[in-house]
């Protein structure tokens, strides 16, 4: 059980790192409005940052891992 909680925490941290990476990438491309809105509306970060495929795919995978870990934790508690 504790390992699953650690996995969920790791997945959340990796999602946050990927999200910040997408925001920084949008800032470097001079998309100021998109990067500011991505802070408030995280799902749009992937849409606007899809040209940075590795970051966007990492974002999707880490969010999926976090959701799966939370689902398993809910089912086992």
Secondary structure, 3 states (H helix, E strand, C coil): CHHHHHHHHHHHHHHHHHHHHHHHHHHHCCCHHHHHHHHHCCHHHHHHCCCCHHHHHHHHHHHHHHHHHHHHHHHHC
